[in-house]
Amino acid sequence: MQASFEQELKTPNALSKQQLTVLNSLKRHWQGLTLFLSDPRIPLHNNRAERLLRNTVIIRKGSYGSGAEWSGKLAAKLFSIFQTCLINGLDPQAVLADYFEECSKNPGPPLADVSQFLPWTMSEDRKTAFALPKSYTPPG
């Protein structure tokens, strides 16, 4: 395919403007478009990423967007926390409730050490306490 489009690019006068644009774009992005061939960790498609974004897009559309830049940034941070919990099989509502409970014990600045709320540093007992039901299928 690469040889074919490069051959066609050698005769630009025979191509329409749109064809030339497409072929030049293909040439410019060829390395990225074929990267999955040399690295098995890279999937051929982005279905997982699309599925992970689906709920966020639905929520954004249902709430008519954020309305202000600060609220958009807050929403992005919260969606990231929610997805991190879900991917790790944790109930985001339970984890956040526990975090807020801990914050309420010390009014003032937020907790300095949040490691007990992060799935990768959370103790196994806490993971079990915050676990979603076994019937839950994590996103992606």
Secondary structure, DSSP 8 states (H G I E B T S, - for coil): -HHHHHHHHT-GGGS-HHHHHHHHHHHHHHHHHTHHHH-TTS-SS-HHHHHHHHHHHHHHHHTT--SSHHHHHHHHHHHHHHHHHHHTTB-HHHHHHHHHHHHHHS-SS--S--GGGSTTTS-HHHHHHTB--TT-----
